[in-house]
Amino acid sequence: MSVSRHPIALRIESLVGQRAALLATVMCLPLVDGIFPALIVAGALDSPAGIVQVGLLIFGGSAMVAVILADFDGSGREGARIVALVAVPLVALAALEAAFAPAIAGALNMVVFHRFAALVVLAVAASTASARIAAYVPRPAVVIVLGLLASIEPSNATLAATAEPELIVRGVAAALVGVGFAFLLAITSPTLRSVVDLDRFRFGSAVALGLLGVGLLPGAQEVGLLTDLAPLVVLGLSALFAFDPDREIGGWSDDASGRPGAPESVHTGANESEASSAASTGSTTGAAASSTPSSTAADGGENTGQPPDAPDDDSNDDRPPWL
């Protein structure tokens, strides 16, 4: 089972299982469920910032980070080979969908479809933030189909694919950004695995996805560079806050049972065992001393109720009776 506990990764692993197939499914899922073509049609790749955002948040989202850091237990070179294997179909599918995007856009009412594209990204962000919310949020493919039905204009539909080379380059560039991010994580995974808090990065990337979805709404682009760069800023801050080197060097060593704080617990247990040993020794000595007078009396001697070396009471006549 996926040790990352990421909701999307757990859902996919129940259908896939192996590491390479799991990574391929996570990274290619935006191509299969229609999120990537919807973003192309909505104009999310019109600027360099949008290309980087789609590459990092859609192809290289928190699910991909969780899979590489939590489920790839091999070396960095082995992880890089798996990423290279996944990159080939990913880039090819991204180029193919970017080629057909203008034909799809010509048959749609873009004002209406922009709202559904933003709703799809917000749904993915909510599913990333919480598995409980994901149970009530509709799947992205369902939202995209509803958006197509609501915004389609058959009179403007064209059967021929009018490919735009510039749009294909942008789609391939977005896919390469995600692949490059995956390569970087795979190479550095032996180091990052113990110093990155996946939950913090997951929540931060969910917020960044939400900002990306808000930026797709009609009229949101009037804000300017703040809307274009806000998801990248949030994603960078999430990566910064997710870096937690104290998880390894902060003194949180594990004992044999895997619980933190082993030195303190071991010393405490040793002190308690020493105290119990001393108490048992003292009770044994007291029991032996108390049995000595009774054994003397049993032998016919006089039992004075005092130790043998204790002085007689006549020598302390001037002592108060309570002493």
NUGU-860909 format. One line per 4 residues: number of its first residue (from 1); their letters; for each residue y, z, x of N, C-alpha, C. Coordinates in steps of 0.05 Angstrom, whole numbers, always signed. Atoms other than C-alpha are relative to their C-alpha. Layout:
N
NUM = a = Y/Z/X/Y/Z/X/Y/Z/X | ...
***
This chain:
323
1 = msvs = -24/+0/+17/+0/+0/+0/+25/+0/+17 | -25/+1/-15/+71/-14/+22/+11/+28/+5 | -11/-27/-6/+97/+48/+58/+30/+1/-3 | -29/+0/+3/+169/+26/+47/+8/+11/-27
5 = rhpi = -6/-9/+27/+165/+46/-27/+23/-14/-13 | -21/+15/+12/+215/-8/-43/-11/-11/-26 | +11/+8/+26/+208/-26/-117/-9/-29/-1 | +8/+28/+1/+208/-101/-108/-23/-5/+19
9 = alri = +23/+3/-19/+162/-97/-47/-26/+10/-11 | +24/-10/+12/+113/-54/-84/-11/-18/-22 | +8/+18/+22/+112/-102/-144/-13/-25/+12 | +11/+25/-11/+99/-162/-99/-26/+6/+15
13 = eslv = +24/-6/-16/+48/-127/-55/-25/+3/-18 | +23/-3/+19/+5/-113/-117/-12/-28/-6 | +10/+27/+5/-2/-189/-123/-8/-14/+26 | +4/+14/-25/-3/-209/-49/-18/+16/+19
17 = gqra = +16/-17/-17/-26/-156/+1/+5/-3/+29 | -3/+3/-29/-22/-186/+71/+29/+0/+8 | -28/-2/-9/+40/-178/+114/+14/-27/+0 | -14/+26/+0/+55/-252/+124/+5/-10/-28
21 = alla = -3/+9/+28/+43/-268/+51/+21/+16/-14 | -20/-18/+12/+85/-208/+31/+28/-8/+8 | -27/+8/-9/+144/-229/+74/+7/-28/-11 | -6/+27/+11/+138/-302/+51/+8/+2/-29
25 = tvmc = -6/-3/+29/+138/-280/-22/+28/+13/-4 | -26/-13/+3/+198/-234/-12/+23/-19/+7 | -22/+18/-9/+240/-286/+25/+2/-25/-17 | +0/+25/+16/+219/-346/-18/+4/+6/-30
29 = lplv = -3/-6/+28/+226/-309/-84/+26/-11/-12 | -24/+12/+11/+299/-331/-94/-2/-30/-5 | +4/+29/+4/+275/-403/-88/-18/-5/-24 | +20/+4/+21/+219/-394/-139/+11/+8/-27
33 = dgif = -10/-9/+26/+254/-354/-193/+27/-12/-8 | -24/+15/+8/+316/-398/-192/+26/+13/+8 | -25/-14/-8/+367/-349/-161/+16/-18/+19 | -14/+16/-20/+383/-394/-102/+13/-25/-12
37 = pali = -14/+23/+12/+395/-459/-141/+22/+8/-19 | -21/-9/+18/+435/-419/-192/+25/+7/+16 | -23/-6/-17/+480/-394/-136/+13/-25/+11 | -12/+26/-10/+488/-465/-108/+16/-13/-22
41 = vaga = -15/+12/+22/+508/-491/-176/+25/+15/-7 | -23/-17/+6/+555/-432/-186/+21/-1/+22 | -20/+3/-21/+591/-449/-121/+0/+23/+20 | +1/-23/-19/+568/-388/-80/+0/-9/+29
45 = ldsp = +1/+10/-27/+561/-433/-18/+24/-16/+7 | -24/+17/-6/+630/-464/-20/+16/+9/+24 | -15/-10/-23/+657/-421/+37/-20/+11/+21 | +17/-12/-20/+629/-397/+103/-9/+29/-6
49 = agiv = +7/-27/+7/+632/-325/+79/-22/+0/-22 | +21/+2/+20/+591/-345/+18/-27/-7/+11 | +25/+7/-13/+538/-377/+62/-13/+24/+13 | +10/-24/-14/+531/-314/+103/-9/+21/-20
53 = qvgl = +8/-20/+20/+529/-270/+41/-26/-7/-13 | +25/+9/+13/+475/-311/+7/-23/+2/+20 | +21/-2/-20/+435/-313/+72/-9/+29/+4 | +6/-28/-6/+439/-238/+84/-10/+15/-24
57 = lifg = +6/-16/+24/+434/-212/+13/-22/-12/-18 | +20/+12/+17/+390/-263/-22/-26/-5/+15 | +24/+5/-16/+341/-286/+32/-7/+24/+18 | +5/-23/-18/+349/-225/+78/+8/+26/-13
61 = gsam = -8/-25/+14/+358/-170/+26/-15/+24/+10 | +12/-25/-8/+335/-99/+29/-30/+0/-2 | +29/+2/+2/+265/-118/+7/-12/-12/+26 | +9/+11/-25/+257/-161/+69/+3/+20/+23
65 = vavi = -3/-20/-21/+285/-106/+113/-22/+22/-2 | +20/-20/+4/+237/-56/+82/-28/-10/+8 | +26/+11/-7/+177/-102/+92/-3/-1/+31 | +2/+3/-29/+192/-115/+166/-1/+27/+14
69 = ladf = -1/-25/-14/+210/-44/+186/-22/+20/-8 | +20/-20/+9/+159/-6/+144/-29/-11/+0 | +27/+10/+3/+100/-53/+137/-10/-16/+25 | +8/+13/-25/+100/-90/+204/-3/+22/+22
73 = dgsg = +6/-21/-20/+66/-40/+251/-7/-11/+27 | +7/+12/-26/+55/-89/+308/+24/-1/+19 | -21/+3/-20/+98/-110/+367/+22/-19/-11 | -22/+18/+9/+164/-148/+361/-8/-29/+2
77 = rega = +8/+28/-3/+132/-212/+386/-18/-8/-23 | +17/+6/+22/+79/-209/+332/+16/-4/-26 | -17/+3/+23/+132/-198/+279/+16/-26/+0 | -16/+25/-2/+173/-257/+305/-18/-24/-6
81 = riva = +18/+23/+7/+112/-303/+299/-4/-2/-30 | +3/+1/+30/+103/-283/+226/+26/-11/-13 | -25/+10/+11/+177/-296/+212/+2/-30/+5 | -1/+29/-6/+172/-365/+246/-19/-15/-19
85 = lvav = +19/+13/+18/+112/-381/+202/+12/-2/-28 | -12/+0/+27/+152/-363/+139/+25/-17/+0 | -25/+14/-1/+215/-398/+162/-3/-30/-7 | +3/+29/+4/+187/-469/+157/+0/-7/-30
89 = plva = -2/+7/+28/+172/-471/+82/+26/+9/-13 | -25/-11/+12/+234/-429/+67/+23/-20/+4 | -22/+19/-5/+283/-478/+100/-5/-26/-15 | +6/+26/+14/+247/-539/+70/+6/+3/-30
93 = laal = -5/-4/+29/+250/-511/-1/+30/+3/-5 | -29/-3/+3/+323/-491/+8/+14/-27/+1 | -12/+27/-2/+341/-562/+29/-6/-16/-25 | +8/+16/+23/+302/-592/-29/+16/+9/-25
97 = eaaf = -15/-9/+23/+336/-548/-81/+29/-6/+2 | -28/+7/-4/+404/-560/-51/+5/-30/-6 | -3/+28/+5/+391/-635/-58/+1/-6/-30 | +1/+5/+28/+377/-630/-133/+22/+17/-15
101 = apai = -20/-17/+13/+433/-579/-147/+22/-16/-14 | -22/+15/+14/+488/-632/-163/-10/-12/-26 | +10/+12/+25/+443/-665/-215/-2/+22/-22 | +2/-22/+20/+432/-597/-249/+29/+8/-9
105 = agal = -27/-8/+7/+506/-580/-245/+14/-20/-19 | -13/+20/+17/+526/-645/-279/-8/+3/-29 | +9/-3/+28/+487/-626/-342/+7/+27/-11 | -6/-27/+9/+516/-556/-349/+30/+4/-4
109 = nmvv = -27/-10/+3/+578/-523/-374/+4/+22/+20 | -1/-18/-23/+597/-488/-310/+14/+26/-7 | -13/-25/+8/+643/-436/-343/-20/+19/-12 | +20/-17/+13/+585/-411/-384/-22/+8/+21
113 = fhrf = +22/-5/-19/+533/-417/-328/+9/+20/+21 | -10/-19/-19/+577/-377/-280/-5/+28/-9 | +4/-27/+10/+571/-317/-325/-30/+8/+2 | +29/-6/-2/+495/-322/-327/-8/+3/+30
117 = aalv = +6/-4/-28/+492/-331/-251/+9/+27/+10 | -9/-27/-8/+533/-268/-242/-18/+21/-12 | +18/-19/+12/+487/-232/-291/-27/+1/+14 | +25/+0/-15/+426/-253/-251/+3/+17/+25
121 = vlav = -4/-15/-25/+454/-225/-186/+3/+30/-7 | -3/-28/+8/+474/-160/-222/-27/+12/-8 | +26/-10/+7/+404/-154/-250/-17/+5/+25 | +15/-4/-25/+374/-162/-181/+11/+25/+15
125 = aast = -12/-24/-13/+423/-109/-154/-10/+25/-14 | +9/-24/+14/+403/-60/-209/-30/+5/+6 | +28/-4/-6/+329/-72/-196/-4/+10/+29 | +2/-9/-28/+340/-61/-121/+7/+30/+1
129 = asar = -9/-28/-2/+376/+5/-133/-20/+20/-11 | +18/-20/+12/+323/+38/-177/-23/-15/-13 | +24/+11/+13/+252/+23/-199/+0/+6/-29 | -2/-6/+28/+266/+58/-264/+18/-19/-15
133 = iaay = -18/+19/+12/+324/+12/-279/-14/-28/-2 | +14/+26/-1/+281/-48/-259/-19/-4/-24 | +18/+2/+23/+233/-32/-316/+14/-9/-25 | -15/+7/+24/+288/-45/-367/+17/-25/+4
137 = vprp = -16/+23/-6/+324/-103/-333/-17/-25/-3 | +16/+24/+2/+300/-173/-351/-3/-14/+26 | +5/+14/-25/+271/-216/-297/+21/-22/+5 | -20/+20/-5/+319/-264/-262/-7/-27/-12
141 = avvi = +8/+26/+11/+279/-325/-284/+6/-2/-30 | -6/+0/+29/+288/-305/-357/+30/-3/-5 | -29/+3/+3/+363/-297/-349/+9/-28/+7 | -8/+27/-7/+368/-364/-314/-7/-20/-21
145 = vlgl = +8/+18/+22/+329/-400/-369/+19/+3/-23 | -19/-4/+22/+374/-368/-421/+27/-12/+7 | -26/+12/-8/+435/-390/-381/-1/-30/-1 | +3/+29/+2/+409/-461/-377/+1/-9/-29
149 = lasi = +0/+7/+28/+397/-463/-452/+28/+3/-12 | -27/-6/+11/+466/-434/-466/+21/-19/+10 | -22/+16/-12/+505/-479/-419/-7/-30/+3 | +8/+27/-4/+467/-545/-421/+16/-19/-18
153 = epsn = -14/+21/+15/+504/-608/-443/-15/-26/+5 | +17/+23/-4/+454/-664/-452/+15/-26/+4 | -15/+25/-2/+508/-717/-457/+8/-6/+29 | -8/+3/-28/+526/-706/-384/-24/-1/+20
157 = atla = +23/-2/-17/+455/-703/-358/-6/-27/+14 | +8/+23/-15/+432/-752/-304/-27/+4/+12 | +28/-3/-11/+360/-764/-283/-1/-4/+30 | +0/+6/-29/+376/-790/-213/+12/+24/+15
161 = atae = -10/-22/-17/+386/-738/-159/+22/-11/+19 | -22/+9/-17/+455/-749/-128/+3/+21/+22 | +0/-19/-22/+444/-712/-63/+26/-1/+15 | -24/-2/-16/+505/-688/-25/-8/+12/+27
165 = peli = +9/-10/-27/+491/-681/+50/+14/+26/+7 | -15/-24/-7/+545/-628/+57/-12/+24/-14 | +12/-22/+15/+513/-585/+3/-28/+7/+11 | +27/-5/-13/+444/-593/+35/+4/+16/+25
169 = vrgv = -5/-14/-25/+472/-570/+101/+7/+29/-6 | -7/-27/+7/+502/-509/+68/-24/+16/-10 | +24/-14/+9/+437/-492/+34/-19/+7/+23 | +17/-5/-24/+398/-499/+99/+13/+22/+17
173 = aaal = -14/-20/-16/+451/-457/+135/-4/+28/-12 | +5/-25/+13/+443/-401/+84/-28/+10/+5 | +27/-8/-5/+368/-402/+93/-4/+8/+30 | +2/-7/-28/+376/-401/+169/+13/+27/+6
177 = vgvg = -12/-27/-4/+421/-340/+165/-20/+21/-8 | +20/-19/+7/+367/-303/+128/-23/+1/+20 | +21/+0/-20/+314/-326/+178/+9/+12/+26 | -9/-13/-25/+357/-306/+237/+2/+30/-3
181 = fafl = +0/-29/+4/+367/-237/+207/-28/+11/+1 | +28/-10/-1/+292/-231/+198/-11/+0/+28 | +8/+0/-28/+280/-252/+270/+11/+24/+15 | -12/-23/-14/+329/-199/+295/-13/+26/-8
185 = lait = +14/-24/+8/+295/-146/+254/-28/+2/+11 | +27/-1/-10/+226/-166/+275/-1/+6/+30 | +0/-5/-29/+243/-165/+349/+7/+29/+6 | -9/-27/-4/+278/-98/+345/-14/+21/-17
189 = sptl = +13/-18/+19/+231/-67/+294/-13/+24/+14 | +11/-24/-12/+195/-21/+344/+20/+22/+5 | -21/-19/-4/+262/+12/+358/+13/+9/-26 | -14/-7/+25/+294/+9/+290/-17/+15/-20
193 = rsvv = +18/-12/+20/+233/+33/+253/+4/+30/-2 | -2/-30/+1/+246/+106/+272/+28/+10/-2 | -28/-9/+0/+322/+107/+268/+15/-12/-24 | -13/+12/+23/+337/+70/+202/-11/+13/-25
197 = dldr = +7/-11/+26/+338/+103/+134/+0/-23/-20 | +3/+23/+18/+312/+50/+87/+13/+5/-27 | -12/-6/+26/+336/+85/+24/+30/-4/+0 | -29/+4/-2/+408/+86/+47/+7/-29/+1
201 = frfg = -6/+28/-1/+406/+13/+65/-6/-14/-26 | +7/+12/+26/+373/-4/-1/+22/+4/-20 | -21/-5/+19/+427/+29/-42/+26/-15/+8 | -24/+14/-9/+482/-1/+1/-2/-30/-6
205 = sava = +4/+28/+5/+453/-71/-5/+1/-6/-30 | -2/+4/+29/+448/-62/-81/+29/-1/-8 | -29/+1/+6/+523/-47/-83/+12/-27/+10 | -9/+26/-10/+536/-109/-40/-8/-23/-18
209 = lgll = +9/+20/+19/+494/-151/-87/+17/+0/-25 | -17/-2/+23/+534/-125/-145/+27/-12/+4 | -26/+12/-6/+599/-145/-112/-2/-31/+1 | +4/+29/-1/+570/-214/-99/-2/-12/-28
213 = gvgl = +2/+9/+28/+553/-221/-173/+27/+1/-14 | -26/-2/+12/+622/-198/-194/+18/-23/+10 | -15/+22/-11/+652/-251/-148/-6/-27/-12 | +7/+25/+13/+616/-305/-187/+12/-3/-27
217 = lpga = -12/+2/+27/+651/-289/-252/+25/-17/+0 | -24/+16/+1/+705/-337/-274/+26/+17/+3 | -24/-15/-5/+773/-314/-249/-1/+21/+22 | +2/-20/-21/+745/-267/-197/+10/-10/+27
221 = qevg = -9/+11/-25/+763/-314/-141/+30/+2/+4 | -28/-3/-3/+836/-302/-155/+8/+24/+18 | -5/-23/-17/+830/-237/-116/+4/-9/+29 | -4/+11/-28/+825/-279/-52/-22/+10/+19
225 = lltd = +19/-7/-21/+793/-257/+13/-14/+27/-5 | +13/-26/+5/+779/-187/-13/-27/-4/-15 | +24/+5/+15/+728/-214/-62/-21/-15/+18 | +19/+15/-17/+698/-262/-10/-13/+18/+21
229 = lapl = +11/-16/-22/+689/-210/+44/-10/+28/-9 | +8/-27/+9/+676/-147/+2/-30/+4/+3 | +29/-5/-4/+599/-156/+0/-8/+3/+29 | +6/-3/-29/+597/-166/+76/+9/+26/+11
233 = vvlg = -10/-25/-10/+639/-105/+88/-18/+23/-10 | +18/-21/+11/+595/-62/+42/-27/-1/+14 | +26/+3/-14/+532/-90/+75/+2/+11/+29 | -3/-11/-27/+559/-73/+144/+2/+30/+1
237 = lsal = -1/-29/+2/+577/-3/+123/-27/+12/-7 | +27/-10/+7/+508/+6/+93/-18/+1/+24 | +16/+0/-25/+475/-14/+158/+9/+22/+19 | -10/-21/-17/+520/+34/+195/-9/+28/-9
241 = fafd = +8/-26/+11/+505/+93/+149/-30/+3/+0 | +29/-2/-1/+431/+76/+149/-11/+6/+27 | +9/-7/-27/+428/+85/+224/+0/+30/+4 | +3/-29/-2/+402/+156/+234/-18/+7/+24
245 = pdre = +16/-6/-23/+380/+170/+305/-11/+28/+0 | +10/-27/+0/+370/+244/+289/-28/+2/-12 | +27/+0/+11/+306/+225/+253/-21/+2/+22 | +20/+0/-22/+273/+218/+322/+7/+21/+21
249 = iggw = -7/-17/-23/+313/+260/+372/+14/+26/-9 | -14/-24/+10/+340/+315/+327/-16/+25/+0 | +16/-24/+0/+284/+364/+340/-20/+1/-23 | +18/-1/+22/+242/+344/+280/-27/-9/+9
253 = sdda = +27/+6/-9/+175/+346/+314/-20/+7/-21 | +21/-5/+20/+111/+346/+274/-23/+15/+12 | +23/-14/-9/+53/+393/+278/-25/-15/-8 | +25/+14/+6/-20/+376/+266/-2/-9/-29
257 = sgrp = +1/+7/+28/-10/+375/+191/+21/-20/-8 | -20/+20/+6/+49/+327/+195/+25/+11/-11 | -24/-12/+11/+102/+377/+173/+20/+4/+22 | -21/-5/-20/+169/+382/+209/+3/+29/+6
261 = gape = -6/-27/-8/+191/+443/+246/-24/+15/+11 | +25/-12/-10/+126/+457/+282/+5/+23/+19 | -3/-22/-19/+153/+500/+340/+7/+26/-13 | -9/-25/+13/+187/+550/+294/-23/+12/-15
265 = svht = +21/-11/+16/+128/+556/+248/-23/+11/+17 | +21/-10/-18/+79/+564/+306/+7/+27/+11 | -8/-26/-11/+120/+619/+338/+0/+22/-21 | +0/-20/+21/+129/+654/+272/-28/+10/-6
269 = gane = +27/-8/+6/+55/+652/+259/-12/+17/+22 | +10/-16/-23/+40/+679/+329/+11/+28/-2 | -12/-26/+2/+89/+737/+318/-14/+16/-22 | +13/-14/+22/+58/+753/+251/-28/+8/+7
273 = seas = +28/-8/-8/-13/+752/+281/+0/+23/+19 | -2/-22/-18/+10/+797/+337/+6/+26/-14 | -7/-24/+15/+41/+846/+288/-24/+10/-16 | +23/-9/+15/-21/+846/+245/-22/+12/+18
277 = saas = +19/-11/-20/-65/+857/+307/+8/+28/+8 | -9/-27/-8/-22/+916/+328/-4/+20/-22 | +3/-18/+23/-24/+945/+258/-29/+8/-3 | +28/-6/+3/-99/+939/+255/-10/+18/+23
281 = tgst = +7/-17/-23/-106/+970/+325/+9/+29/-5 | -10/-27/+5/-62/+1028/+305/-15/+14/-22 | +15/-13/+21/-100/+1041/+241/-28/+8/+10 | +26/-7/-11/-166/+1040/+279/+2/+25/+17
285 = tgaa = -4/-23/-17/-139/+1090/+330/+4/+25/-17 | -5/-23/+17/-113/+1135/+275/-25/+9/-14 | +25/-7/+14/-180/+1132/+239/-18/+15/+19 | +17/-13/-19/-216/+1151/+303/+10/+29/+6
289 = asst = -11/-27/-5/-169/+1210/+316/-5/+19/-23 | +4/-17/+23/-175/+1236/+246/-29/+8/-4 | +29/-7/+3/-251/+1234/+249/-9/+20/+21 | +9/-19/-21/-253/+1277/+313/-1/+29/-9
293 = psst = +3/-28/+9/-236/+1345/+281/-23/+3/-19 | +22/-4/+20/-285/+1334/+224/-26/+0/+14 | +26/+0/-14/-340/+1317/+273/-4/+25/+16 | +2/-25/-14/-324/+1379/+313/-9/+22/-19
297 = aadg = +8/-20/+20/-329/+1421/+250/-29/-3/-8 | +28/+4/+8/-395/+1389/+233/-19/+10/+22 | +17/-9/-21/-422/+1410/+301/+0/+31/+2 | +0/-29/+0/-407/+1483/+286/+24/+11/+14
301 = gent = -24/-9/-13/-341/+1487/+324/+21/+7/-21 | -22/-8/+18/-276/+1514/+295/+19/-24/-4 | -18/+23/+7/-234/+1461/+260/+27/+11/-5 | -27/-10/+3/-161/+1477/+271/+18/-20/-13
305 = gqpp = -16/+21/+12/-136/+1412/+242/+21/-11/+20 | -19/+9/-20/-98/+1398/+308/-15/-14/+23 | +13/+12/-24/-113/+1356/+370/-8/+22/+19 | +11/-21/-18/-152/+1393/+424/+21/+11/+19
309 = dapd = -20/-9/-20/-92/+1397/+472/+24/+12/-12 | -24/-10/+12/-42/+1422/+421/+2/+30/+5 | -4/-29/-6/-13/+1491/+437/-4/+17/-25 | +4/-18/+22/-27/+1552/+394/+26/+5/-15
313 = ddsn = -23/-5/+16/+20/+1569/+337/+15/+25/+9 | -13/-24/-8/+33/+1638/+369/+22/-4/+21 | -20/+5/-21/+73/+1606/+426/+26/-10/-12 | -24/+11/+13/+124/+1578/+375/+7/+17/-24
317 = ddrp = -7/-18/+22/+137/+1640/+332/+29/-2/-9 | -28/+2/+7/+211/+1629/+335/+8/-26/-12 | -6/+26/+11/+206/+1558/+308/+1/+3/-31 | -1/-1/+29/+226/+1548/+235/-26/-9/-12
321 = pwl = +26/+5/+12/+167/+1544/+188/-4/-30/-8 | +3/+29/+9/+183/+1472/+165/-4/-19/+24 | +5/+16/-24/+175/+1447/+237/-28/+7/+11
***
